Amino acid sequence: MTTGQMEAGQHKRMNPSRQFSGLKRKETLEAMAQQQFDVIVIGGGITGAGIALDAQSRGLRTALIEMQDFASGTSSRSTKLVHGGLRYLKQLDVKVVAEVGKERAIVYENGPHVTTPEWMLLPFYKGGTFGKLSTSLGLRVYDFLAGVKRSERRKMFSPDVTLQHEPLLKKKDLRGGGYYVEYRTDDARLTIEVMKKAVELGAMAVNYAKVEELIVKDGTLVGVRVVDQLAGTEGTDGSDGKEQTASYSLYASKIVNAAGPWVDTLREMDRSKQGKTLHLTKGVHLVFDQSRFPLGQAIYFDTPDGRMVFAIPRDGKTYVGTTDTNYKGDIANPRITMADRAYVLRAANEMFPSLGLTEADVESSWTGLRPLIHQEGKDPSEISRRDEIFISGSGLISMAGGKLTGYRKMAESVVNQIAAMLVAEGKVSAALPPSCTMTLPISGGDVGGSAQLAPFLRSKVSQGLRLGLTEPEAMLLAQRYGSNVDTVFALLEQHRGEAVRRGMPAAVLAALVYAIEYEMVVKPADFFIRRTGALFFDIAWARQWKAAATAFLAERFGWSEAQTADYTAELEQLLHEAVHPLEA
């Protein structure tokens, strides 16, 4: 029996508000080095978080390490949809559509506060990729494969009804529209909530911890040496600022490589990069204010070059994307180029010609990478989004490919593989229980399922009003944190006086304190990008509160002036990059 299995009963009784604190980050890393794990997961995106949750919930003692912040790669830079991949029907990738289509409803039920059904309109035009027959047939097949419930099955519209739903659409040659449901999500918050649930069940997870070496004994991978990326910064240890490093050796029966775009980097370290390899493609999204782009209906449309683009209203903004181009640049910091911006603007103006959007209308943007499995001779948009597990001679288990929507099923597959290996090797005395994540609410998701979300939100908004919040403030907190909002409200009461002294709204300070103490925020960028999404969807708010938030973080963490300056400059650079593309 594994250590985790012996503790499984304890995990179930654990207080669900167990802290996942940035203030205890180094302490957690040191504790991880003092024990033997069943599984170590490398990579803190949605794939890694899902694997950690599935493994820990089955009784495997699990650790997760991420070299940047959680969700800082692909998992905060997607189109922010838990969708079934309608476009993959064009490629006859029926397996992907069937698998991830069914997962949409599961993701929604387990975390209705971070995932929302969104009716999507697919207009079709004379000479376009889709026609009336192909759209109707495609959506009907999609409904069947994805197991769509009756109330969300596709409808077909005439041109007039299509324009009633979205008057901004191009009218010329419009032949009608298909209407179907997708699920909009906050990808970074979904990742964080899955991670928090794994931690609530007893997993240990740390950000800014980079794998520098794989530890091999007698040809078998037994651990990793990680280096704390925040150690050695001037002033952190009361030293004179000389460079120091803090490395830790972590050991486990199985090591999982869920590093997204860096999967092949770890396979190279393992000397097992052979056969299938990753193919990185880049996707760019632009954000506009609703006053300039008053889209009332989510739209999915094809472009003259045959690609598919989304335009989606969200929180007073409209975002449009994505591109799909080959990428060979800096993996850690992919940037939007002028050509990317011009492409998306051209696509938007082609479909919404009355707007006349220009570069000056772009409020923010983001750029993400898709770690796909290479398929020779295929264009980026044609490469399958299927996932695959690679197991090397040393025992490194690598998960490559896949989609955000399928994270839970991917995790189940990996842990099934781990379970079979542990049994075969005699490292567990009995087979592990099957995955339980299909019906396991993620952190913040204990609201009674999607059916009870609306009354839950009404109740929490009323509670927020009694605490002195405005209705929009209370609704934002309730929607963002779900059933964890009570903790945020308690922090609001506790820090009300300090908020006044700092000239900050109580809601802003409460969210920041919660992010530090319960979501392992350690930098301003963590808060303004991954925990709130403000840099993308409310960049003015990020600019307004960046100085006050950074000052609070500096006090809580005891930063030196040099550290404060570095973290301030990092956020300023990211704010700049969101609106200033590269020339090439």
Buried (B, 14 or more C-beta within 10 A) or exposed (E): EBBBBEBBEEBEEEEBBBBBBBBBBBEBBEBBBEEEBBBBBBBBBBBBBBBBBBBBBBBBBBBBBBBBBBBBBBBBBBBBBBBBBBBBBBBEBEEBBBBBBBBBBBBBBBBBBBBBBBEBBBBBBEEBBBBBEBBBEBBBBBBEBBEBEEEBBBBBBEBEEBBEBBEBBBEEEBBBBBBBBBBBBBBBBBBBBBBBBBBBBBBBBBBBBBBEEBBBEEEEBBBBBBBBBBBBBBBBEEEEEEEEEBBBEBBBBBBBBBBBBBBBBBBEBBEBBEEBEBBBBBBBBBBBBBEBBBBEBBBBBBBEEEBBBBBBBBEEBBBBBBBBBEBEEEBEEBBBBEBBBEBBBEBBBEBBBEBEBEEEBBBBBBBBBBBBBBEEEEEBBBBBBBBBBBEBEBBBBBBBBBBBBBBBBBBBBBBBBBBEBBBEEEEBEEEBEEBEBEEBBBBBBBBEBBEEBEEBBEEBBEBBEEBEBEEEBBBBBBBBBBBBBEBBBBBBEEBBEEBEEBEBBBBBBBBBBBBBBBBBBBBBBBBBBBBBBBBBBBBEBBBBBBEBBBBBBBEBBEBBEEBBEBBBEEBBEBBEBBBEBBEE
